[in-house]
């Protein structure tokens, strides 16, 4: 039978239900017990509700599986208990929501069940669920119809439950350290805080073009200038760029900034956050990353980018030039994307990402980055041409990025201007010269450190799920007509 035929049958049942005087879509139900509670209530009377996932009838008895978000229980319908209402069970279908009231018993087969003395239709479903035996396996359909994915694939629901617990754990940890959670604008007159192509829109009431934020960094720093000493925000950011397993145009970020801190303090706090989340979610610090077991509970080493490049690639960056690095990249980095005109710092960073990151399996901080790929970072206190920036890597994957923040408004202006000129595929990805932010800086910004971590990527890491769409409830997809 086709889905359209099933729907026709259900519509016919709906009319019969209405003719009986039933309301197929009542406003509420006095649900007193969860299914999980009912499973522990043998010998007691319960009143619960849920969705029917199976139904089978045998003469004067019928069985159904009823699920709510807490679990699944068998419903043991009996004509002797329901009387004339028993015959109307045939008007129910898999997918309907019902409420039941009755005693909790153990059947002769040993299964805990509810034996209803009454039942109530709460919602009549018009479309049949996909076969639960096979589940919902088509990946694109799972993303397009996430509600079915959640209904039919318990591991998916558990993954998103983990996401909720993780976000709660982030707040719990930062709140305990005295951070203030804040909200900054999504629509911004100028984009900044990262190198990314923005989405542009127009505010009719103001008659001005604005951008969806690519980061909240510059507004959080304004709050530090305004007297806050510890702030964080969990928010949606938008970057009008490509889609792959770890990047998406709409994503969730956590950024935090702490006055009087440098990048060493930010690394300490971040390392503590990862350990806190591991213990909160799993009770231990050994996690699966791909097919590896990695203990994040130990102290994470801090290795200078120049040192690891020298160790792994035998490149002495003090002696290398733009020309020699470009030759090395072309010869030893197949598939590396270069646009021409890269600076020495850009080449160092490109070679590092192409050759080194996949080797960083155990938790590792890579510190001290080239100045010309880090326009918001404070100059290194002892190494000219470098800045106090770090990235965290686990399992060969980047998990966070932060730095000692630049607080000199004159240098910041130079960096903004310089960033608009460096080689990149799309000039819109450059940091813009934000005059309002520079004005704010001139009123004085204390020493501070900051970091940004993708919440989606954090969930990928803690669930060992390395496809971004698997940790986003409703990812945007290409229209079905345009596939």
C-alpha positions as CSV (number, residue, x, y, z in Angstrom):
1,X,0.0,0.0,0.0
2,X,1.3,3.5,-0.9
3,X,1.7,6.2,1.7
4,X,-1.2,8.0,0.0
5,X,-3.4,5.0,0.4
6,X,-2.5,4.7,4.1
7,X,-3.3,8.4,4.5
8,X,-6.7,7.9,2.9
9,X,-7.5,5.0,5.3
10,X,-6.5,7.2,8.3
11,X,-8.7,10.1,7.0
12,X,-11.6,7.7,6.9
13,X,-10.9,6.6,10.5
14,X,-10.7,10.2,11.5
15,X,-14.2,10.8,10.2
16,X,-15.5,7.8,12.1
17,X,-13.8,9.1,15.3
18,X,-15.5,12.4,14.9
19,X,-18.9,10.6,14.3
20,X,-18.4,8.9,17.6
21,X,-18.1,12.2,19.3
22,X,-14.5,11.8,20.1
23,X,-12.2,14.9,19.9
24,X,-9.2,13.6,17.9
25,X,-7.1,16.6,19.0
26,X,-7.9,17.5,22.6
27,X,-6.2,20.4,24.3
28,X,-4.5,18.6,27.2
29,X,-4.2,15.4,29.2
30,X,-3.6,15.0,32.9
31,X,-0.5,12.8,32.6
32,X,0.4,11.8,36.1
33,X,3.2,9.2,35.5
34,X,6.0,8.9,33.0
35,X,6.5,5.6,31.3
36,X,9.8,5.2,33.2
37,X,7.9,5.6,36.4
38,X,5.2,3.2,35.2
39,X,7.8,0.5,34.6
40,X,8.7,0.6,38.3
41,X,5.0,0.6,39.5
42,X,4.0,-3.0,39.4
43,X,0.8,-3.5,41.3
44,X,-0.1,0.2,41.2
45,X,-2.5,2.2,39.2
46,X,-0.9,4.7,36.7
47,X,-2.1,7.4,34.2
48,X,0.3,8.0,31.4
49,X,0.5,9.0,27.7
50,X,2.7,8.5,24.7
51,X,3.0,7.6,21.1
52,X,2.0,4.2,19.7
53,X,4.9,2.4,18.0
54,X,3.4,-1.0,17.4
55,X,-0.1,-2.6,17.6
56,X,-1.3,-6.2,17.3
57,X,-4.7,-7.7,18.1
58,X,-5.7,-11.2,19.1
59,X,-9.4,-11.6,19.5
60,X,-10.4,-10.2,22.8
61,X,-6.9,-8.9,23.7
62,X,-4.5,-6.5,22.0
63,X,-1.0,-5.3,22.6
64,X,0.7,-2.0,21.8
65,X,4.1,-0.5,22.5
66,X,3.7,3.0,23.9
67,X,6.7,5.4,24.1
68,X,7.3,8.8,25.7
69,X,10.7,10.6,26.2
70,X,11.5,8.5,29.3
71,X,11.0,5.0,27.8
72,X,8.7,2.3,26.3
73,X,6.1,0.1,27.9
74,X,3.7,-2.5,26.6
75,X,0.0,-1.8,26.8
76,X,-2.2,-4.9,27.4
77,X,-5.7,-4.0,26.2
78,X,-8.4,-6.5,27.3
79,X,-12.1,-6.5,26.3
80,X,-13.1,-7.6,29.8
81,X,-11.6,-4.3,31.2
82,X,-12.7,-2.0,28.4
83,X,-16.1,-3.3,27.5
84,X,-17.7,-1.6,24.6
85,X,-14.7,0.7,24.1
86,X,-12.6,-2.3,23.1
87,X,-14.0,-2.4,19.5
88,X,-12.9,1.2,18.9
89,X,-9.2,0.3,19.3
90,X,-9.3,-0.5,15.5
91,X,-9.6,3.2,14.9
92,X,-6.1,3.7,16.3
93,X,-2.9,3.5,14.3
94,X,0.8,3.4,14.8
95,X,1.9,7.0,15.3
96,X,-1.2,8.1,17.3
97,X,-0.8,9.6,20.7
98,X,-3.0,8.1,23.4
99,X,-3.5,8.4,27.1
100,X,-4.2,5.3,29.2
101,X,-5.2,4.7,32.8
102,X,-5.0,1.3,34.6
103,X,-3.0,-1.1,36.7
104,X,0.6,-2.1,36.1
105,X,0.9,-5.9,35.8
106,X,3.4,-8.6,34.7
107,X,2.1,-10.7,31.9
108,X,2.5,-14.5,31.7
109,X,5.4,-13.8,29.4
110,X,7.0,-11.8,32.2
111,X,6.7,-8.3,30.6
112,X,5.7,-5.3,32.7
113,X,2.6,-3.9,31.1
114,X,-0.2,-1.5,31.7
115,X,-3.7,-3.0,31.6
116,X,-5.9,0.0,30.9
117,X,-9.4,0.4,32.2
118,X,-9.7,3.4,29.9
119,X,-7.9,5.0,27.0
120,X,-8.1,8.4,25.3
121,X,-7.1,9.4,21.8
122,X,-4.9,12.5,22.1
123,X,-3.7,13.0,18.5
124,X,-4.7,11.2,15.3
125,X,-1.7,10.8,13.0
126,X,-2.4,11.0,9.3
127,X,1.0,9.9,7.9
128,X,2.4,6.4,8.7
129,X,5.8,6.2,10.4
130,X,8.6,4.5,8.4
131,X,9.1,0.9,9.4
132,X,10.8,1.0,12.8
133,X,12.5,-2.3,12.0
134,X,14.6,-0.6,9.4
135,X,14.6,2.8,11.1
136,X,15.2,6.0,9.1
137,X,18.5,5.3,7.4
138,X,18.5,7.7,4.4
139,X,20.9,10.4,5.6
140,X,19.4,13.3,3.7
141,X,15.9,12.4,4.7
142,X,17.1,12.2,8.3
143,X,18.3,15.8,8.1
144,X,15.2,17.0,6.3
145,X,12.8,15.2,8.6
146,X,14.8,15.4,11.9
147,X,11.6,14.8,13.8
148,X,11.4,11.3,12.3
149,X,15.1,10.8,12.9
150,X,14.6,11.6,16.6
151,X,11.6,9.3,16.9
152,X,13.1,6.3,15.2
153,X,16.9,6.5,16.0
154,X,17.4,6.6,19.8
155,X,21.1,7.2,19.4
156,X,20.3,10.5,17.6
157,X,18.1,11.7,20.5
158,X,20.9,10.8,22.9
159,X,23.4,12.8,20.9
160,X,21.3,15.9,21.1
161,X,20.6,15.3,24.8
162,X,24.4,15.2,25.2
163,X,24.6,18.6,23.4
164,X,22.1,20.1,25.8
165,X,24.1,18.8,28.8
166,X,27.3,20.1,27.3
167,X,26.0,23.6,26.9
168,X,24.7,23.5,30.4
169,X,28.1,22.3,31.6
170,X,29.9,25.2,29.8
171,X,27.6,27.7,31.6
172,X,28.1,25.9,34.9
173,X,31.9,26.0,34.6
174,X,32.2,29.6,33.5
175,X,29.6,30.9,36.0
176,X,31.6,29.2,38.8
177,X,34.6,31.3,37.8
178,X,32.7,34.5,38.0
179,X,32.0,35.1,34.3
180,X,28.9,37.1,33.3
181,X,26.8,35.7,30.4
182,X,25.8,38.5,28.0
183,X,24.1,39.0,24.7
184,X,25.5,41.1,21.9
185,X,24.0,42.1,18.5
186,X,23.4,39.6,15.7
187,X,22.8,42.4,13.2
188,X,26.0,44.5,13.1
189,X,26.8,47.7,11.1
190,X,30.3,46.2,10.4
191,X,31.5,42.7,10.6
192,X,34.6,41.7,12.4
193,X,36.3,39.5,15.0
194,X,37.3,36.8,12.4
195,X,38.4,36.3,8.8
196,X,35.2,35.3,7.0
197,X,32.8,36.4,4.3
198,X,29.6,37.8,5.8
199,X,25.9,37.7,5.1
200,X,24.5,41.1,4.2
201,X,20.9,42.3,4.8
202,X,19.0,45.6,5.1
203,X,17.2,47.2,8.0
204,X,14.2,49.1,6.5
205,X,13.5,51.1,9.7
206,X,17.0,52.5,9.8
207,X,17.5,52.5,6.0
208,X,21.0,51.0,6.3
209,X,22.8,47.8,5.3
210,X,23.9,45.5,8.1
211,X,25.7,42.2,8.5
212,X,24.9,39.0,10.3
213,X,27.7,38.7,12.8
214,X,30.6,36.4,12.0
215,X,31.9,36.6,15.6
216,X,31.0,38.4,18.8
217,X,34.6,39.3,19.8
218,X,34.6,43.0,19.2
219,X,31.3,43.6,21.1
220,X,32.5,41.5,24.0
221,X,35.7,43.5,24.1
222,X,33.6,46.7,24.2
223,X,32.0,45.2,27.4
224,X,35.5,44.8,28.9
225,X,36.2,48.4,28.0
226,X,32.9,49.2,29.8
227,X,34.1,47.8,33.0
228,X,33.2,44.1,32.9
229,X,36.2,41.8,33.8
230,X,34.8,38.4,32.8
231,X,32.2,37.9,30.0
232,X,31.0,35.2,27.8
233,X,28.4,34.6,25.1
234,X,26.9,31.5,23.5
235,X,25.4,32.6,20.2
236,X,24.8,31.9,16.6
237,X,27.4,33.2,14.1
238,X,27.0,33.3,10.3
239,X,29.7,33.0,7.7
240,X,28.8,32.9,4.0
241,X,31.2,30.2,3.1
242,X,31.4,26.6,2.0
243,X,30.0,23.5,3.7
244,X,31.9,20.4,4.7
245,X,32.1,18.0,7.6
246,X,33.4,20.6,10.0
247,X,32.1,23.9,8.5
248,X,28.6,25.3,8.0
249,X,27.3,28.9,7.2
250,X,25.3,29.0,10.5
251,X,26.9,27.6,13.7
252,X,27.0,28.1,17.4
253,X,30.0,29.6,19.2
254,X,31.1,30.2,22.8
255,X,33.5,33.1,23.3
256,X,34.8,34.4,26.6
257,X,37.2,37.2,27.6
258,X,39.0,37.8,30.9
259,X,40.6,41.1,31.9
260,X,44.1,41.0,33.3
261,X,44.7,37.5,31.8
262,X,47.0,36.4,29.0
263,X,46.9,33.4,26.7
264,X,48.5,31.1,29.3
265,X,45.6,31.8,31.7
266,X,43.1,31.3,28.9
267,X,44.7,27.9,28.1
268,X,44.4,27.0,31.8
269,X,40.7,27.8,31.9
270,X,40.0,26.0,28.6
271,X,41.8,22.9,29.6
272,X,39.8,22.9,32.8
273,X,36.6,23.3,30.9
274,X,37.3,20.2,28.7
275,X,38.1,18.1,31.8
276,X,35.0,19.4,33.6
277,X,32.8,18.5,30.6
278,X,34.3,15.0,30.3
279,X,33.6,14.2,33.9
280,X,30.1,15.8,33.8
281,X,29.1,13.8,30.7
282,X,30.9,10.5,31.2
283,X,32.4,10.5,34.7
284,X,35.9,10.1,33.4
285,X,38.4,11.8,31.1
286,X,39.2,9.0,28.6
287,X,37.3,9.7,25.3
288,X,37.0,8.1,21.9
289,X,38.3,10.2,19.0
290,X,37.7,8.3,15.8
291,X,39.1,4.9,16.6
292,X,41.5,6.1,19.3
293,X,41.1,6.3,23.1
294,X,42.6,9.5,24.4
295,X,43.0,10.7,28.0
296,X,42.4,14.4,28.2
297,X,42.9,14.4,32.0
298,X,46.6,14.8,32.0
299,X,48.4,18.2,31.6
300,X,48.4,19.3,28.0
301,X,51.9,20.2,26.6
302,X,52.5,23.7,25.1
303,X,54.6,23.6,21.9
304,X,55.7,26.6,19.9
305,X,54.6,26.4,16.2
306,X,58.2,27.1,15.1
307,X,59.5,24.4,17.3
308,X,57.1,21.7,16.1
309,X,57.7,22.6,12.4
310,X,61.4,22.3,13.0
311,X,61.0,19.0,14.8
312,X,58.6,17.4,12.3
313,X,59.6,19.0,9.0
314,X,63.3,20.1,9.6
315,X,62.4,23.7,8.7
316,X,64.2,26.4,10.6
317,X,61.8,29.3,10.3
318,X,64.4,31.9,11.3
319,X,66.4,31.0,8.2
320,X,63.5,30.3,5.8
321,X,62.2,33.0,3.4
322,X,58.9,33.5,1.6
323,X,60.5,32.0,-1.5
324,X,61.9,28.9,0.2
325,X,58.7,28.3,2.0
326,X,56.6,28.7,-1.2
327,X,58.9,26.1,-2.9
328,X,58.6,23.8,0.1
329,X,54.8,24.1,0.0
330,X,54.5,23.4,-3.7
331,X,56.8,20.4,-3.5
332,X,55.7,18.8,-0.2
333,X,52.1,19.8,0.3
334,X,49.9,18.3,-2.4
335,X,46.5,19.9,-2.5
336,X,47.5,23.0,-0.5
337,X,45.5,26.0,-1.6
338,X,47.6,29.1,-2.4
339,X,46.3,32.2,-4.1
340,X,49.6,33.8,-4.8
341,X,51.3,36.7,-2.9
342,X,51.2,34.9,0.5
343,X,53.4,36.4,3.2
344,X,55.9,34.4,5.1
345,X,53.5,34.1,8.0
346,X,50.7,32.9,5.8
347,X,53.0,30.3,4.3
348,X,54.1,29.1,7.7
349,X,50.5,28.7,8.8
350,X,49.4,27.0,5.6
351,X,52.3,24.5,5.9
352,X,51.5,23.9,9.6
353,X,47.9,23.2,8.9
354,X,48.7,20.9,5.9
355,X,51.5,18.9,7.5
356,X,51.4,19.1,11.3
357,X,47.8,19.1,12.6
358,X,47.0,15.5,11.7
359,X,50.0,14.4,13.8
360,X,48.6,16.0,17.0
361,X,46.8,13.1,18.6
362,X,47.2,13.6,22.3
363,X,45.8,16.9,23.7
364,X,48.3,19.6,22.6
365,X,48.5,23.4,22.7
366,X,50.3,24.9,19.7
367,X,51.4,28.4,20.8
368,X,52.9,31.5,19.2
369,X,51.6,32.2,15.7
370,X,52.8,34.4,12.9
371,X,51.6,38.0,13.3
372,X,50.2,38.4,9.8
373,X,47.6,35.6,10.3
374,X,46.5,36.9,13.8
375,X,45.3,40.5,13.4
376,X,43.6,40.7,16.9
377,X,46.5,39.1,18.9
378,X,49.0,40.9,21.1
379,X,52.6,40.9,19.8
380,X,54.7,38.3,21.5
381,X,56.6,39.7,24.4
382,X,59.9,38.2,23.3
383,X,59.7,37.2,19.7
384,X,59.4,39.8,16.9
385,X,57.0,38.9,14.1
386,X,55.0,36.5,16.3
387,X,52.0,36.9,18.5
388,X,50.7,35.2,21.7
389,X,48.1,33.0,20.1
390,X,47.2,29.3,20.6
391,X,45.1,26.6,19.2
392,X,44.2,23.3,20.9
393,X,44.4,20.0,19.1
394,X,43.1,16.5,20.0
395,X,43.0,13.5,17.8
396,X,44.5,15.5,14.9
397,X,41.6,18.0,15.0
398,X,41.5,21.7,15.9
399,X,39.1,22.3,18.8
400,X,39.7,25.9,19.9
401,X,41.5,29.1,19.1
402,X,42.5,32.0,21.4
403,X,45.1,34.6,22.3
404,X,46.4,37.4,24.4
405,X,44.3,40.3,23.1
406,X,45.8,43.3,21.4
407,X,45.1,46.4,23.5
408,X,47.1,49.1,21.7
409,X,44.6,51.0,19.5
410,X,47.3,52.3,17.2
411,X,48.7,48.8,16.5
412,X,45.1,47.5,16.1
413,X,44.4,50.2,13.4
414,X,47.6,49.1,11.6
415,X,46.6,45.4,11.8
416,X,43.1,46.1,10.5
417,X,44.5,48.1,7.5
418,X,47.2,45.5,6.9
419,X,44.6,42.6,6.9
420,X,42.7,44.2,4.1
421,X,45.7,43.9,1.9
422,X,47.0,40.4,2.5
423,X,46.6,37.6,-0.1
424,X,43.3,35.7,0.2
425,X,40.7,34.3,-2.2
426,X,38.0,36.8,-1.2
427,X,38.8,40.3,0.0
428,X,35.5,40.3,2.0
429,X,37.1,37.8,4.4
430,X,39.5,40.5,5.7
431,X,39.1,42.2,9.0
432,X,37.4,45.6,8.4
433,X,38.7,48.9,9.9
434,X,36.1,49.3,12.7
435,X,36.3,53.0,13.7
436,X,33.8,52.6,16.5
437,X,35.7,49.8,18.1
438,X,39.0,51.7,17.7
439,X,37.4,54.7,19.4
440,X,36.3,52.4,22.3
441,X,39.9,51.1,22.5
442,X,41.2,54.6,22.9
443,X,39.3,55.0,26.1
444,X,41.5,52.2,27.5
445,X,41.2,48.4,27.4
446,X,42.9,46.4,30.2
447,X,45.2,43.5,29.4
448,X,43.0,40.5,28.6
449,X,42.8,37.1,27.0
450,X,40.1,35.5,25.0
451,X,39.0,32.4,23.1
452,X,36.4,31.1,20.7
453,X,35.2,27.5,20.6
454,X,32.6,26.1,18.2
455,X,29.8,24.5,20.2
456,X,29.0,22.2,17.3
457,X,32.6,21.1,17.1
458,X,32.7,20.6,20.8
459,X,29.7,18.3,20.5
460,X,31.3,16.5,17.7
461,X,34.4,15.9,19.9
462,X,32.5,14.8,22.9
463,X,30.2,12.4,21.0
464,X,32.9,11.2,18.5
465,X,30.6,12.3,15.6
466,X,32.7,13.8,12.9
467,X,30.0,15.2,10.6
468,X,28.6,18.6,11.5
469,X,25.1,18.0,10.3
470,X,24.8,15.1,12.8
471,X,25.1,17.5,15.7
472,X,22.8,20.3,14.3
473,X,19.1,19.7,14.8
474,X,17.9,21.3,11.6
475,X,20.8,22.0,9.2
476,X,19.9,24.1,6.1
477,X,20.0,22.0,2.9
478,X,19.8,22.6,-0.8
479,X,16.2,22.7,-1.9
480,X,14.9,19.4,-3.1
481,X,13.9,21.0,-6.4
482,X,17.4,22.2,-6.9
483,X,19.4,19.1,-5.9
